[in-house]
Amino acid sequence: MSTETTPDPPLHRVRIDSPIGRIQLTGSAATLDGVAVERDGALPLDHLPENSSRVLCDTARQLDRYFDGRRVRFTAPRRESGTPFQNDVWQILGALSWGEVITYGEIGRRLGRPTAGRAVGSAVRANPFPIIVGCHRVLAADGAITGYSQGAGVPTKIWLLDHEGIVHTQVSSQAK
């Protein structure tokens, strides 16, 4: 007999339309707990009705303004639930400004772990707040796109980079 339990879904959920597909915000009355971009026409909690909160409605307005070019920073209070290493990576990503880019190697160097490229990549992929915490702003050392875990993947990342005017070279052969 299994003693595992399925976690309860977040109490609050809001969905918005965007140029990169529908976006789902989840959280509590006080914090944003996650952001998901539609993949293959679905969001993780599509089967549940929306139940908004002030934090999620404010975050939705911030995202709308981001997509129309009138917002470059997000102020949503977030509940971070990663490992200490993941939270350190996400803190670096969260400090990036509109149009600013960073490499996986630079993140590792800032954390005092210059050879931790794979761990950095895993932390970037695990970011629960895409767009809000700009994981799309991470490129390979040569400016190549190595992948993206949200929405349609690389095309979503390209749209976000282009939206912010971030120069990128090509898609890495690993991401094709």
Secondary structure as UniProt FT lines:
FT   STRAND          12..16
FT   TURN            19..20
FT   STRAND          23..27
FT   STRAND          32..37
FT   TURN            40..41
FT   TURN            44..47
FT   HELIX           54..67
FT   TURN            68..69
FT   HELIX           84..95
FT   TURN            98..99
FT   STRAND          102..103
FT   HELIX           104..110
FT   TURN            111..112
FT   TURN            114..115
FT   HELIX           117..125
FT   TURN            130..132
FT   HELIX           135..137
FT   STRAND          138..139
FT   TURN            141..142
FT   TURN            151..152
FT   HELIX           154..163
FT   TURN            164..165
FT   TURN            173..175
//
